[in-house]
Amino acid sequence: FTRRVARAALVGMGAVLLQRADVGEGCVIAAGAVVKEGAKIPPGSLVVGVPGRVRSLSEAAAGWIERSSAHYVALSRKFMAESACELCGGPTLERHCKIVCLNCGYQRDCSDP
């Protein structure tokens, strides 16, 4: 019952991949699309609709997706670096104007530099 999603593929919100679906590298599965059981989606394809229909993905769209994903990876790295505990490097969160480390429990005021 395994499904496979290759590298650099984007699966939209609410999309469904049924059993043994195989999504190729660089594919885009549109939000809400349903990939049929056992479907083999060729690399660089766009799947839309219910049931999913395979369309070609334009070079412009593929480039936009590549740039967008790189941007979000950079943002996540920046966020993780900014929200790391200064003692242990663990993840932190803000609670009632306190920065709290989820790993070691260290706390400091939000107003502290």
Phi, psi and omega in degrees: 000017183286150172244151178233130175239116184284173181303143174064020175271149181239122179251116184291163180299135177077003177288151181236128175250113181281175186307140176060021174289141182232108184258121184287170181299136175073014179281159172236123174257115185296154176304132177081356180289154176238118177269121186297158178303130177075004182293141175246109183265119182295152179306144176073024181257162174244132178243126181227149170091179179229112352291160184297132174252136182272129177233161176279148180260122182294155179298324179297316180294318180297320178295319179297317180296317179298314180295319181296316181294321178297321178298315181291326176296316179297317178298318181294321178295319178297314180299314181297321179294321181286336185250028178265143178296134181288344179269309187245350181082002180287171180289146179235164172214160181263129180221115177051051180060029172235140171266123185239130176278128180283345183269305186252351178087358179304140179228147172210159178290147177299331183281347178291141180289000000 
